[in-house]
Amino acid sequence: MSKKTDWYLENDDRSMHAWVLSHMTMGAVYAAVAFFGVIGFILVLRLIARILPEDPYAFLDAAGQAARALV
């Protein structure tokens, strides 16, 4: 009977280390993208909140008063 060895044991340990390192690095990259993506999304929401007025109905009230003044 032939001796069956796993594919990662056939070569040097270096190839297995490279595989583990590449997968852990890609996991860290995905985590960093997700982390900075969430931070970017929150910053964009805060920027939009600063641009918008505090009272969203103030413009409608002013426009209504201007329309009543014209009529």
N, CA, C and O atoms as a GROMACS GRO file, in nm:
protein
  284
    1MET      N    1   0.082  -0.117   0.000
    1MET     CA    2   0.000   0.000   0.000
    1MET      C    3   0.088   0.124   0.000
    1MET      O    4   0.189   0.130   0.070
    2SER      N    5   0.048   0.221  -0.078
    2SER     CA    6   0.130   0.342  -0.087
    2SER      C    7   0.106   0.432   0.033
    2SER      O    8  -0.002   0.439   0.091
    3LYS      N    9   0.212   0.499   0.066
    3LYS     CA   10   0.202   0.591   0.180
    3LYS      C   11   0.136   0.721   0.133
    3LYS      O   12   0.183   0.784   0.039
    4LYS      N   13   0.029   0.759   0.198
    4LYS     CA   14  -0.043   0.880   0.160
    4LYS      C   15  -0.003   0.993   0.254
    4LYS      O   16  -0.016   0.982   0.376
    5THR      N   17   0.046   1.102   0.195
    5THR     CA   18   0.081   1.220   0.275
    5THR      C   19  -0.004   1.337   0.229
    5THR      O   20  -0.048   1.344   0.114
    6ASP      N   21  -0.024   1.426   0.320
    6ASP     CA   22  -0.101   1.546   0.286
    6ASP      C   23  -0.019   1.637   0.196
    6ASP      O   24   0.104   1.633   0.199
    7TRP      N   25  -0.087   1.718   0.117
    7TRP     CA   26  -0.018   1.803   0.020
    7TRP      C   27   0.074   1.904   0.088
    7TRP      O   28   0.177   1.940   0.033
    8TYR      N   29   0.036   1.949   0.206
    8TYR     CA   30   0.118   2.050   0.271
    8TYR      C   31   0.240   1.991   0.342
    8TYR      O   32   0.327   2.065   0.386
    9LEU      N   33   0.246   1.860   0.352
    9LEU     CA   34   0.363   1.797   0.411
    9LEU      C   35   0.463   1.750   0.307
    9LEU      O   36   0.573   1.708   0.342
   10GLU      N   37   0.428   1.757   0.180
   10GLU     CA   38   0.516   1.709   0.075
   10GLU      C   39   0.636   1.801   0.054
   10GLU      O   40   0.746   1.754   0.024
   11ASN      N   41   0.616   1.930   0.069
   11ASN     CA   42   0.722   2.028   0.045
   11ASN      C   43   0.771   2.084   0.178
   11ASN      O   44   0.740   2.033   0.286
   12ASP      N   45   0.849   2.189   0.165
   12ASP     CA   46   0.900   2.255   0.286
   12ASP      C   47   0.784   2.312   0.367
   12ASP      O   48   0.674   2.332   0.318
   13ASP      N   49   0.815   2.337   0.493
   13ASP     CA   50   0.717   2.405   0.577
   13ASP      C   51   0.697   2.549   0.532
   13ASP      O   52   0.597   2.612   0.565
   14ARG      N   53   0.792   2.599   0.457
   14ARG     CA   54   0.786   2.738   0.414
   14ARG      C   55   0.661   2.766   0.331
   14ARG      O   56   0.602   2.874   0.344
   15SER      N   57   0.619   2.674   0.247
   15SER     CA   58   0.500   2.696   0.165
   15SER      C   59   0.375   2.705   0.252
   15SER      O   60   0.286   2.785   0.224
   16MET      N   61   0.367   2.625   0.356
   16MET     CA   62   0.254   2.631   0.447
   16MET      C   63   0.254   2.762   0.523
   16MET      O   64   0.149   2.823   0.546
   17HIS      N   65   0.372   2.806   0.564
   17HIS     CA   66   0.382   2.934   0.633
   17HIS      C   67   0.340   3.048   0.541
   17HIS      O   68   0.273   3.142   0.584
   18ALA      N   69   0.379   3.041   0.416
   18ALA     CA   70   0.340   3.145   0.320
   18ALA      C   71   0.189   3.145   0.299
   18ALA      O   72   0.128   3.252   0.288
   19TRP      N   73   0.129   3.028   0.294
   19TRP     CA   74  -0.016   3.019   0.277
   19TRP      C   75  -0.088   3.080   0.397
   19TRP      O   76  -0.182   3.157   0.381
   20VAL      N   77  -0.043   3.045   0.517
   20VAL     CA   78  -0.104   3.099   0.638
   20VAL      C   79  -0.085   3.250   0.645
   20VAL      O   80  -0.178   3.324   0.677
   21LEU      N   81   0.036   3.296   0.613
   21LEU     CA   82   0.063   3.440   0.616
   21LEU      C   83  -0.022   3.515   0.516
   21LEU      O   84  -0.074   3.622   0.547
   22SER      N   85  -0.038   3.459   0.396
   22SER     CA   86  -0.119   3.528   0.296
   22SER      C   87  -0.265   3.535   0.337
   22SER      O   88  -0.331   3.637   0.315
   23HIS      N   89  -0.318   3.429   0.395
   23HIS     CA   90  -0.458   3.430   0.438
   23HIS      C   91  -0.480   3.522   0.559
   23HIS      O   92  -0.582   3.590   0.568
   24MET      N   93  -0.385   3.523   0.650
   24MET     CA   94  -0.399   3.613   0.764
   24MET      C   95  -0.386   3.758   0.720
   24MET      O   96  -0.454   3.846   0.773
   25THR      N   97  -0.298   3.784   0.623
   25THR     CA   98  -0.283   3.919   0.571
   25THR      C   99  -0.410   3.965   0.500
   25THR      O  100  -0.454   4.078   0.519
   26MET      N  101  -0.468   3.878   0.420
   26MET     CA  102  -0.592   3.915   0.352
   26MET      C  103  -0.705   3.938   0.452
   26MET      O  104  -0.787   4.027   0.433
   27GLY      N  105  -0.710   3.861   0.558
   27GLY     CA  106  -0.809   3.883   0.663
   27GLY      C  107  -0.789   4.018   0.731
   27GLY      O  108  -0.886   4.088   0.761
   28ALA      N  109  -0.663   4.054   0.754
   28ALA     CA  110  -0.635   4.185   0.815
   28ALA      C  111  -0.672   4.298   0.720
   28ALA      O  112  -0.722   4.402   0.764
   29VAL      N  113  -0.649   4.278   0.591
   29VAL     CA  114  -0.686   4.380   0.492
   29VAL      C  115  -0.838   4.396   0.488
   29VAL      O  116  -0.888   4.508   0.485
   30TYR      N  117  -0.911   4.286   0.487
   30TYR     CA  118  -1.057   4.294   0.487
   30TYR      C  119  -1.108   4.364   0.613
   30TYR      O  120  -1.199   4.446   0.607
   31ALA      N  121  -1.048   4.332   0.727
   31ALA     CA  122  -1.089   4.396   0.852
   31ALA      C  123  -1.059   4.546   0.849
   31ALA      O  124  -1.140   4.626   0.896
   32ALA      N  125  -0.944   4.584   0.794
   32ALA     CA  126  -0.909   4.725   0.786
   32ALA      C  127  -1.003   4.800   0.692
   32ALA      O  128  -1.044   4.912   0.721
   33VAL      N  129  -1.037   4.738   0.579
   33VAL     CA  130  -1.131   4.801   0.486
   33VAL      C  131  -1.267   4.819   0.552
   33VAL      O  132  -1.329   4.924   0.538
   34ALA      N  133  -1.313   4.719   0.623
   34ALA     CA  134  -1.443   4.729   0.691
   34ALA      C  135  -1.437   4.836   0.800
   34ALA      O  136  -1.530   4.916   0.814
   35PHE      N  137  -1.331   4.838   0.877
   35PHE     CA  138  -1.316   4.934   0.986
   35PHE      C  139  -1.314   5.077   0.934
   35PHE      O  140  -1.390   5.162   0.981
   36PHE      N  141  -1.228   5.104   0.836
   36PHE     CA  142  -1.219   5.239   0.783
   36PHE      C  143  -1.341   5.276   0.699
   36PHE      O  144  -1.375   5.393   0.687
   37GLY      N  145  -1.407   5.176   0.642
   37GLY     CA  146  -1.532   5.203   0.571
   37GLY      C  147  -1.641   5.250   0.665
   37GLY      O  148  -1.715   5.343   0.633
   38VAL      N  149  -1.651   5.187   0.781
   38VAL     CA  150  -1.750   5.229   0.881
   38VAL      C  151  -1.717   5.368   0.933
   38VAL      O  152  -1.806   5.452   0.949
   39ILE      N  153  -1.590   5.394   0.960
   39ILE     CA  154  -1.549   5.527   1.006
   39ILE      C  155  -1.579   5.631   0.899
   39ILE      O  156  -1.629   5.739   0.931
   40GLY      N  157  -1.549   5.601   0.773
   40GLY     CA  158  -1.580   5.694   0.665
   40GLY      C  159  -1.728   5.720   0.652
   40GLY      O  160  -1.769   5.834   0.629
   41PHE      N  161  -1.809   5.617   0.667
   41PHE     CA  162  -1.955   5.633   0.658
   41PHE      C  163  -2.006   5.723   0.770
   41PHE      O  164  -2.091   5.809   0.747
   42ILE      N  165  -1.954   5.704   0.890
   42ILE     CA  166  -1.994   5.788   1.003
   42ILE      C  167  -1.951   5.933   0.980
   42ILE      O  168  -2.027   6.025   1.010
   43LEU      N  169  -1.830   5.954   0.928
   43LEU     CA  170  -1.784   6.090   0.901
   43LEU      C  171  -1.868   6.158   0.793
   43LEU      O  172  -1.896   6.277   0.803
   44VAL      N  173  -1.908   6.084   0.692
   44VAL     CA  174  -1.994   6.141   0.588
   44VAL      C  175  -2.129   6.179   0.646
   44VAL      O  176  -2.183   6.285   0.614
   45LEU      N  177  -2.185   6.095   0.732
   45LEU     CA  178  -2.312   6.128   0.797
   45LEU      C  179  -2.299   6.253   0.884
   45LEU      O  180  -2.390   6.336   0.887
   46ARG      N  181  -2.188   6.266   0.956
   46ARG     CA  182  -2.168   6.385   1.039
   46ARG      C  183  -2.151   6.509   0.953
   46ARG      O  184  -2.198   6.617   0.991
   47LEU      N  185  -2.086   6.496   0.838
   47LEU     CA  186  -2.070   6.610   0.747
   47LEU      C  187  -2.205   6.653   0.692
   47LEU      O  188  -2.234   6.773   0.686
   48ILE      N  189  -2.288   6.558   0.654
   48ILE     CA  190  -2.422   6.590   0.604
   48ILE      C  191  -2.504   6.655   0.716
   48ILE      O  192  -2.580   6.748   0.689
   49ALA      N  193  -2.490   6.607   0.838
   49ALA     CA  194  -2.564   6.665   0.951
   49ALA      C  195  -2.522   6.809   0.976
   49ALA      O  196  -2.606   6.890   1.016
   50ARG      N  197  -2.395   6.842   0.954
   50ARG     CA  198  -2.351   6.981   0.972
   50ARG      C  199  -2.403   7.071   0.862
   50ARG      O  200  -2.430   7.189   0.885
   51ILE      N  201  -2.417   7.018   0.741
   51ILE     CA  202  -2.464   7.098   0.629
   51ILE      C  203  -2.613   7.129   0.643
   51ILE      O  204  -2.656   7.240   0.612
   52LEU      N  205  -2.690   7.033   0.688
   52LEU     CA  206  -2.835   7.051   0.700
   52LEU      C  207  -2.867   7.145   0.816
   52LEU      O  208  -2.794   7.151   0.914
   53PRO      N  209  -2.978   7.219   0.804
   53PRO     CA  210  -3.015   7.309   0.914
   53PRO      C  211  -3.065   7.231   1.036
   53PRO      O  212  -3.106   7.115   1.025
   54GLU      N  213  -3.061   7.297   1.151
   54GLU     CA  214  -3.107   7.230   1.273
   54GLU      C  215  -3.257   7.206   1.269
   54GLU      O  216  -3.305   7.099   1.309
   55ASP      N  217  -3.332   7.305   1.221
   55ASP     CA  218  -3.477   7.292   1.213
   55ASP      C  219  -3.515   7.265   1.068
   55ASP      O  220  -3.509   7.356   0.985
   56PRO      N  221  -3.551   7.143   1.034
   56PRO     CA  222  -3.578   7.112   0.894
   56PRO      C  223  -3.703   7.180   0.840
   56PRO      O  224  -3.718   7.192   0.718
   57TYR      N  225  -3.792   7.225   0.927
   57TYR     CA  226  -3.916   7.288   0.881
   57TYR      C  227  -3.905   7.440   0.874
   57TYR      O  228  -4.002   7.506   0.837
   58ALA      N  229  -3.791   7.497   0.909
   58ALA     CA  230  -3.775   7.642   0.906
   58ALA      C  231  -3.790   7.696   0.765
   58ALA      O  232  -3.853   7.800   0.744
   59PHE      N  233  -3.734   7.627   0.668
   59PHE     CA  234  -3.746   7.672   0.529
   59PHE      C  235  -3.891   7.667   0.483
   59PHE      O  236  -3.937   7.757   0.414
   60LEU      N  237  -3.963   7.562   0.520
   60LEU     CA  238  -4.103   7.551   0.480
   60LEU      C  239  -4.186   7.662   0.542
   60LEU      O  240  -4.276   7.716   0.476
   61ASP      N  241  -4.159   7.697   0.668
   61ASP     CA  242  -4.231   7.806   0.732
   61ASP      C  243  -4.202   7.939   0.663
   61ASP      O  244  -4.293   8.019   0.639
   62ALA      N  245  -4.074   7.963   0.630
   62ALA     CA  246  -4.038   8.088   0.563
   62ALA      C  247  -4.099   8.094   0.424
   62ALA      O  248  -4.145   8.199   0.381
   63ALA      N  249  -4.100   7.982   0.353
   63ALA     CA  250  -4.159   7.980   0.219
   63ALA      C  251  -4.310   8.000   0.228
   63ALA      O  252  -4.368   8.064   0.141
   64GLY      N  253  -4.374   7.945   0.330
   64GLY     CA  254  -4.518   7.963   0.349
   64GLY      C  255  -4.552   8.108   0.380
   64GLY      O  256  -4.652   8.160   0.330
   65GLN      N  257  -4.471   8.172   0.460
   65GLN     CA  258  -4.494   8.314   0.491
   65GLN      C  259  -4.474   8.399   0.367
   65GLN      O  260  -4.549   8.494   0.344
   66ALA      N  261  -4.373   8.367   0.287
   66ALA     CA  262  -4.350   8.441   0.163
   66ALA      C  263  -4.465   8.420   0.065
   66ALA      O  264  -4.504   8.514  -0.004
   67ALA      N  265  -4.520   8.301   0.058
   67ALA     CA  266  -4.632   8.274  -0.031
   67ALA      C  267  -4.757   8.348   0.016
   67ALA      O  268  -4.833   8.399  -0.066
   68ARG      N  269  -4.778   8.356   0.148
   68ARG     CA  270  -4.893   8.431   0.200
   68ARG      C  271  -4.878   8.580   0.175
   68ARG      O  272  -4.976   8.650   0.153
   69ALA      N  273  -4.754   8.628   0.178
   69ALA     CA  274  -4.731   8.770   0.153
   69ALA      C  275  -4.757   8.804   0.007
   69ALA      O  276  -4.800   8.916  -0.024
   70LEU      N  277  -4.731   8.711  -0.082
   70LEU     CA  278  -4.755   8.736  -0.225
   70LEU      C  279  -4.903   8.730  -0.260
   70LEU      O  280  -4.947   8.796  -0.354
   71VAL      N  281  -4.980   8.652  -0.187
   71VAL     CA  282  -5.122   8.634  -0.220
   71VAL      C  283  -5.206   8.738  -0.159
   71VAL      O  284  -5.328   8.737  -0.177
   0.00000   0.00000   0.00000
